Amino acid sequence: MIAVATKAVDKAKAMKEKAKTNEEKIAATKADIEAKQIKKDAASSKFTQAHLWDKVPTADAVTKRIAMWTKKIAKMEMDLKHKDDNKEVSLGTSKINYMDPRISVAFCKRNEIPIEKIFSKTLRDKFNWAMAVPPDWEFNAGVALQG
């Protein structure tokens, strides 16, 4: 297609050079404009046909890619929902000010949850006295009277 357009442009240039009368010059100019438009259309069609990847993906690869993006979208929507839901609740405040850290540490040890998931580094440093609690520790009246 581009070769045809290039030939048309060359032919129009030759017509312009050979033209002697005004009518021939006008016809040559029109032919030149048409040839340039053909060349422009050929270039734009080549551009639209150009593929984004080096090799064309198979139907299986496209299906996998769609499934992957669907999972990502679902995860992002869920994260956004959780973020919205947790805006009204300050979980850190109650954990720091109202809950005995020994309860949280015993729960984590009993259920094999890493303490890093519950307490930040700053809180672990602040509550290092609570980290030595055994997994079966329970808060009861005797503990309340001690402290």
C-alpha positions, 0 to 999 in steps of 0.5 A: 500500500505504501509502495503504491502511494509512493509511486502515485506521489512520484507520478504526480511530481513528474506531471508537475514538471511536465505541465506547461498549461495552467490546466495541466498544472492544476491537474498535476497539483490535484494529483499531487494532493490526492497522492499525498492523501493516499500516502497519509492514509497508508501510513495511518492504516499501517500505524493502526495495524501495528501491534503492541507486542512483539508476537501476537498472544494466543487465545489461551494467553489472552484468557489467562491475562483476563483472569489475572486482571479480573483477580487484580480488580476484585482485590483492589475493590475489596481493599477499597471497601476495607479502607472505606469501612475502617475509616470510622474505626480507630483500631490502634487507639483501643489496642494501645489505651484500653486493651491489656497487651498481654491478652493480645500477645497470648492470643498471638502465641496461642494461634501462631500469629506473628506478633509483628502483624498485631503490634508495630515496632514502636508498640513492641518496644513500648510493651516489651514487658508483655512479650514474655507471657505464655500462650495459655495466659488468661486475664482473671481477677487475680491478675486485675488485683496485681496490677 
